[in-house]
Amino acid sequence: MRLPSFLRLSPRWAPYVFISPFLILFAIFGVFPLLFSLYLAFQSWEPTSGLQAMEYVGLGNFAFALEDEWFWKSLKNTAWLALASGVPQHLVAIPLAVFIHNSFKRLRDGVIGAYFLPYITSTVAIAIMFSSLFSKDFGLINAGLHSLFGVENVDWLGKAENIKPAVAFIVFWRYLGFNVVLYLAALQTIPKDLYEAADMDGAGRWQQFFHITLPSLKPMILFGVMLSVIGGLQLFEEPFILTGGKGGIDQSAMTSAMYLYRMAFDFNDFGGASAMSWLLFALVVLMTWLTNRAFRPRGGSV
């Protein structure tokens, strides 16, 4: 049975029809929220009052955000956590990936899976586990510090000066395996002929590492660092769950993403939250550009 002519699909339009479900969903859940957030950044609005309660305030929300001391404190917290967790990730991940690449052959997949497991584990489960580990009186971390170094019980989650290192350690632990996998993938692309030639020339392991491995890993290092910069500036899940969404004592672990969330859903200021989100987006773009510039060789691109 043949379809009527008006139901037949022209070959010229077939690709667009097949891809239309994605485009429709992307427009609804991607483009529209983005544009609506940009529109809200110039409005004063409480959602409980309805759409008709929107009031145009121009750049007032941006001015408020730039004058808000809590917004600046959240940026400082975010920068601290991003550096404290991001830098050690790569300093540890690169030599660890080289060690796994050179030392494990048959068991390599199992070792990689063990390191990658924290990355795919539920954030809630991780937060519950580390809440127990960081417990002041019964946590294994305090027990280990006391048995090894004689350190008295540390109140990791109850003091402002301790909660940020605890959150940074969790972020480091969770994303280390992801970076290890990135660098392992890059190591497998380095030609073995380079190492064989270096052996013939008498180059040692450290010389090969610094003159062959690191230069060959540079594009992947740039990619990994950029992901860490973007992820660090958008850090939300770990400190939010670990501190109950409040940022801890004296807001010492409240990140920028957490603060704009609270601005919207705790204080009902969606206009201010939208303005802060766009300021954070501008900061992410700036830091990404600076990272790319830092890795760019003189007179060329990566």
C-alpha positions in Angstrom: 0.0 0.0 0.0 1.5 3.3 -1.1 1.2 6.4 1.1 -0.6 9.5 -0.2 1.6 12.0 -1.9 1.3 14.5 0.9 2.6 12.0 3.4 5.7 11.0 1.4 8.9 12.4 2.7 11.2 14.1 0.2 14.8 12.8 0.3 15.9 16.5 0.5 14.1 16.9 3.8 14.7 13.5 5.3 17.9 14.4 7.2 16.2 17.4 8.9 13.2 15.3 9.9 15.4 12.6 11.5 17.5 15.1 13.4 14.5 17.2 14.4 13.9 15.4 17.8 17.3 16.4 19.0 17.0 20.0 17.7 13.6 20.3 19.4 14.8 19.0 22.7 17.9 21.1 22.5 15.9 24.2 21.8 13.6 23.6 24.7 16.1 22.4 27.3 19.2 24.2 26.1 18.7 27.3 24.1 15.5 28.6 25.8 16.9 28.4 29.4 20.1 30.1 28.2 18.2 33.0 26.6 15.7 33.3 29.4 18.6 33.5 31.9 20.1 36.3 29.9 16.8 38.1 29.8 16.4 37.6 33.6 19.8 39.1 34.2 18.2 42.5 33.4 15.0 42.0 35.4 14.0 42.1 39.0 11.8 39.1 39.6 10.4 36.8 42.2 8.9 33.7 40.6 6.1 33.5 43.2 4.7 36.7 41.9 4.3 35.5 38.3 5.8 36.6 35.0 3.8 39.9 35.1 5.9 41.0 38.2 9.1 41.3 36.2 10.6 44.7 36.4 13.4 45.9 34.1 16.4 47.1 36.1 19.1 47.3 33.3 22.5 46.6 34.7 21.3 46.9 38.3 21.7 43.1 38.9 25.3 43.2 37.7 26.1 46.2 39.8 24.6 44.5 42.8 26.6 41.3 42.2 29.9 43.2 41.8 29.2 45.1 45.1 28.1 41.9 47.0 30.8 40.9 49.4 29.4 37.4 49.7 29.7 37.0 45.9 33.4 38.0 46.1 33.9 35.6 49.0 32.4 32.8 47.0 34.7 33.6 44.1 37.7 33.4 46.5 36.5 30.1 47.9 36.0 28.8 44.3 39.5 29.9 43.3 41.1 28.3 46.4 39.3 25.0 45.9 40.0 25.0 42.2 43.8 25.5 42.7 44.1 23.2 45.8 42.3 20.3 44.0 43.2 21.0 40.4 47.0 21.5 40.5 47.7 18.3 42.5 45.4 16.3 40.2 47.8 16.8 37.2 51.0 16.7 39.2 50.0 13.3 40.5 48.1 12.0 37.4 50.9 12.4 34.9 53.6 10.3 36.7 51.0 7.9 37.9 49.8 7.4 34.3 53.4 6.9 33.2 53.9 4.3 35.9 50.8 2.4 35.0 51.6 2.5 31.3 55.1 1.1 31.9 54.5 -1.3 34.7 51.2 -2.9 34.0 50.4 -5.0 30.9 47.8 -7.6 31.6 46.3 -5.9 34.7 46.3 -2.4 33.1 42.5 -2.4 32.5 41.7 -3.4 36.0 44.0 -0.8 37.5 42.6 1.9 35.3 39.1 0.8 36.3 39.9 1.1 40.0 41.2 4.6 39.6 38.3 5.6 37.3 35.7 4.3 39.7 35.4 7.4 42.0 34.6 9.5 38.9 31.5 7.5 38.1 30.4 7.0 41.7 27.3 8.9 42.9 28.3 12.2 44.5 25.8 11.6 47.3 27.4 8.3 48.1 30.9 9.9 48.1 29.7 12.7 50.4 28.2 10.3 52.9 31.3 8.2 52.9 33.6 11.2 53.4 31.3 12.6 56.1 32.1 9.4 58.1 35.8 9.5 57.2 36.1 13.1 58.3 34.1 12.6 61.5 35.8 14.3 64.4 35.4 11.5 67.0 35.1 8.3 64.9 36.5 9.1 61.5 39.3 6.9 60.1 41.2 10.0 58.9 41.6 11.3 62.4 42.4 7.8 63.7 45.2 7.4 61.0 46.6 10.9 61.8 46.6 10.1 65.5 48.3 6.7 65.2 50.9 7.9 62.7 51.7 11.4 63.9 50.0 11.8 67.2 47.7 14.5 66.0 44.7 15.1 68.1 41.2 14.8 66.6 40.7 17.5 63.9 37.2 19.0 63.5 37.3 18.8 59.7 33.7 19.8 59.0 33.1 22.0 62.0 35.8 24.7 61.6 36.2 27.2 58.8 39.9 26.6 58.4 39.5 22.9 58.0 36.5 22.4 55.7 38.1 23.8 52.5 41.1 21.3 52.6 38.6 18.5 53.2 36.5 19.5 50.2 39.6 20.0 48.1 40.8 16.5 49.0 37.5 14.9 48.0 37.5 16.7 44.6 41.2 15.7 44.1 40.3 12.0 44.9 37.3 11.9 42.7 38.8 13.4 39.5 42.3 12.0 39.7 41.3 8.8 37.9 39.7 10.8 35.1 42.9 12.6 34.4 44.9 9.4 34.7 42.8 7.9 31.9 43.3 11.0 29.8 47.1 10.8 30.1 47.1 7.0 29.6 45.3 7.5 26.3 47.8 10.1 25.2 50.8 7.9 26.2 49.6 5.2 23.9 49.9 7.5 21.0 53.6 8.3 21.5 55.8 6.4 19.0 58.0 3.7 20.7 60.7 4.6 18.2 61.4 7.8 20.1 62.2 5.8 23.3 64.2 3.2 21.4 66.3 6.0 19.8 66.7 7.7 23.2 67.9 4.3 24.7 70.5 4.0 22.0 71.7 7.5 22.7 72.1 6.7 26.4 69.2 8.7 27.7 68.0 7.7 31.1 64.4 7.3 32.3 64.2 10.9 33.7 65.7 12.4 30.5 63.2 10.5 28.4 60.3 11.6 30.7 61.3 15.3 30.5 62.4 15.4 26.8 60.0 12.9 25.2 57.0 12.1 27.4 56.1 15.6 28.7 56.4 17.4 25.3 54.3 14.7 23.7 51.7 15.0 26.4 51.4 18.8 26.1 48.2 18.9 24.0 46.5 16.5 26.5 47.8 18.5 29.4 46.2 21.6 27.9 43.0 19.7 27.5 43.0 18.3 31.0 43.9 21.6 32.6 41.2 23.4 30.7 38.7 20.8 31.9 39.9 21.3 35.5 39.7 25.1 35.2 36.1 24.9 33.9 35.1 22.3 36.4 36.8 24.0 39.3 35.0 27.3 38.6 31.7 25.5 38.4 32.3 23.4 41.5 28.9 22.6 43.2 28.0 19.0 44.1 30.8 18.1 46.5 30.7 21.2 48.8 26.9 21.5 48.5 26.2 17.9 49.8 29.1 17.9 52.3 27.9 21.1 53.9 24.2 20.6 53.6 23.9 23.3 51.0 24.9 26.1 53.3 28.6 26.4 52.6 29.8 25.3 56.0 31.0 27.4 59.0 31.3 31.1 58.0 30.4 30.1 54.4 34.0 29.0 54.1 33.2 26.3 51.5 30.5 28.2 49.6 31.4 28.3 45.9 30.1 30.7 43.3 27.8 28.1 41.9 26.4 27.4 45.3 25.9 31.1 46.0 24.0 31.8 42.9 21.8 28.7 43.6 21.0 30.1 47.0 20.4 33.5 45.6 17.7 32.0 43.3 16.1 29.3 45.4 16.7 30.5 49.0 16.4 34.3 48.5 14.1 34.2 45.4 16.2 36.7 43.5 16.3 35.0 40.1 17.5 38.2 38.4 20.5 38.6 40.7 21.3 34.9 40.3 21.1 35.1 36.5 23.5 38.1 36.5 25.9 36.2 38.7 25.8 33.2 36.5 26.7 35.3 33.4 29.6 36.9 35.4 30.8 33.4 36.3 30.5 32.5 32.6 32.6 35.4 31.6 35.2 34.4 34.2 35.2 30.8 32.9 35.8 32.2 29.3 38.6 34.4 30.5 40.4 31.7 32.5 40.0 29.3 29.6 41.6 31.8 27.2 44.4 32.5 29.7 45.1 28.8 30.0 45.2 28.4 26.3 47.6 31.4 26.1 49.8 29.9 28.8 50.2 26.6 26.9 50.7 28.2 23.5 54.3 28.0 22.2 55.9 31.2 21.1 55.1 32.1 17.6 52.4 29.4 17.1 49.5 27.5 18.6 49.3 24.3 20.5 
